[in-house]
Amino acid sequence: MADTFPPALDRHLCFALYATSLQMTQRYKPLLDPLNLTYPQYLVLLALWEKDGIGLKDLAAQLQQDPGSVTPLVKRLEAAGYLQRRRDAADERNLVITLTESGRALRQQAGEMHCAIQQHCGLNEAELDRLVDELGLLRRRLAGAPPAG
């Protein structure tokens, strides 16, 4: 049997992560649709539930995005009444993002979504924690890896 190089598509880590990410996003869609939220908007809310009153640049860093990608998400969430943007009193150049009462009220439903997704994945709490830790380690290794070439 001859070895193939590169390996088949389904043997590539990049494809396994990509396809899994697509499946995860598809699992969230029916849970987020009744709230009129997209998955990226949900991630913004998750970050704000952890730390409300965060600057736009810090929010973007937490989401591992550039501020230009996060700004449209924040604007749509503001239009929906879930958060507000205001200039930082200490530095007018910075925007501070805070949850509204409506945005804080969604947190309970997020906990229910987390449980539903965990059930869809067929993972107990320890397995879920271990998988998240392993993926975090991989992400940090990739972030610190020198460019190929």
KADA-V76113 format. One record per residue. RES is the residue in three letters. SS is DSSP state (alpha for helix, beta for strand, coil for the rest). OMEGA is omega in degrees with one decimal (NA if undefined). Layout:
res: (RES | RES)
ss: (SS | SS)
omega: (OMEGA | OMEGA)
This chain:
res: (MET | ALA | ASP | THR | PHE | PRO | PRO | ALA | LEU | ASP | ARG | HIS | LEU | CYS | PHE | ALA | LEU | TYR | ALA | THR | SER | LEU | GLN | MET | THR | GLN | ARG | TYR | LYS | PRO | LEU | LEU | ASP | PRO | LEU | ASN | LEU | THR | TYR | PRO | GLN | TYR | LEU | VAL | LEU | LEU | ALA | LEU | TRP | GLU | LYS | ASP | GLY | ILE | GLY | LEU | LYS | ASP | LEU | ALA | ALA | GLN | LEU | GLN | GLN | ASP | PRO | GLY | SER | VAL | THR | PRO | LEU | VAL | LYS | ARG | LEU | GLU | ALA | ALA | GLY | TYR | LEU | GLN | ARG | ARG | ARG | ASP | ALA | ALA | ASP | GLU | ARG | ASN | LEU | VAL | ILE | THR | LEU | THR | GLU | SER | GLY | ARG | ALA | LEU | ARG | GLN | GLN | ALA | GLY | GLU | MET | HIS | CYS | ALA | ILE | GLN | GLN | HIS | CYS | GLY | LEU | ASN | GLU | ALA | GLU | LEU | ASP | ARG | LEU | VAL | ASP | GLU | LEU | GLY | LEU | LEU | ARG | ARG | ARG | LEU | ALA | GLY | ALA | PRO | PRO | ALA | GLY)
ss: (coil | coil | coil | coil | coil | coil | coil | coil | alpha | alpha | alpha | coil | alpha | alpha | alpha | alpha | alpha | alpha | alpha | alpha | alpha | alpha | alpha | alpha | alpha | alpha | alpha | alpha | alpha | alpha | alpha | alpha | alpha | coil | coil | coil | coil | coil | alpha | alpha | alpha | alpha | alpha | alpha | alpha | alpha | alpha | alpha | alpha | alpha | coil | coil | coil | beta | beta | alpha | alpha | alpha | alpha | alpha | alpha | alpha | coil | coil | coil | coil | alpha | alpha | alpha | alpha | alpha | alpha | alpha | alpha | alpha | alpha | alpha | alpha | alpha | coil | coil | coil | beta | beta | beta | beta | beta | coil | coil | coil | coil | coil | coil | coil | beta | beta | beta | beta | beta | coil | alpha | alpha | alpha | alpha | alpha | coil | alpha | alpha | alpha | alpha | alpha | alpha | alpha | alpha | alpha | alpha | alpha | alpha | alpha | alpha | alpha | coil | coil | coil | alpha | alpha | alpha | alpha | alpha | alpha | alpha | alpha | alpha | alpha | alpha | alpha | alpha | alpha | alpha | alpha | alpha | alpha | alpha | alpha | coil | coil | coil | coil | coil)
omega: (-178.0 | 174.7 | 176.1 | 176.8 | -1.4 | 179.7 | 177.8 | -177.6 | -175.9 | 175.6 | 178.0 | 177.3 | -178.4 | 179.9 | 178.4 | 178.3 | 179.9 | -178.1 | 177.5 | 177.7 | 177.4 | 179.1 | -179.8 | 178.9 | 178.8 | 177.4 | 179.8 | -173.0 | -179.0 | 177.2 | -177.3 | -178.1 | 180.0 | 178.4 | -177.9 | 179.3 | 169.1 | 178.7 | 177.4 | 176.6 | 177.8 | 179.0 | 175.9 | 179.5 | 177.5 | 179.7 | -178.7 | 175.6 | 175.6 | -177.6 | 179.7 | 177.8 | -177.2 | 176.8 | -179.4 | 179.9 | 178.7 | 177.1 | 178.8 | 179.1 | 179.7 | 179.4 | -178.3 | 178.7 | 172.9 | -178.1 | 179.1 | 177.2 | -177.2 | -176.5 | 179.4 | 177.7 | -179.8 | -180.0 | 179.3 | 177.3 | 176.5 | 179.0 | 178.7 | 177.9 | -177.6 | 179.6 | 175.0 | 176.9 | 175.0 | 177.6 | 177.4 | -179.2 | -179.0 | -178.5 | -175.7 | -179.8 | -175.9 | 173.7 | 175.8 | -177.2 | 178.7 | 177.3 | 170.5 | 176.5 | 177.9 | 179.0 | 177.9 | -178.1 | 179.8 | -174.7 | 179.5 | 179.5 | 177.9 | 176.9 | 177.1 | 177.7 | 179.7 | 179.5 | 179.6 | 179.8 | 178.1 | 178.8 | 177.3 | -178.4 | -179.0 | -177.7 | 170.6 | -174.6 | -179.1 | 178.9 | 178.5 | 179.1 | -179.0 | 179.8 | 178.4 | 178.7 | -179.6 | 177.9 | 175.6 | 177.3 | 177.8 | -180.0 | 178.7 | 177.6 | 179.0 | 179.3 | -177.8 | -176.8 | 175.9 | 178.9 | 178.1 | 175.0 | NA)
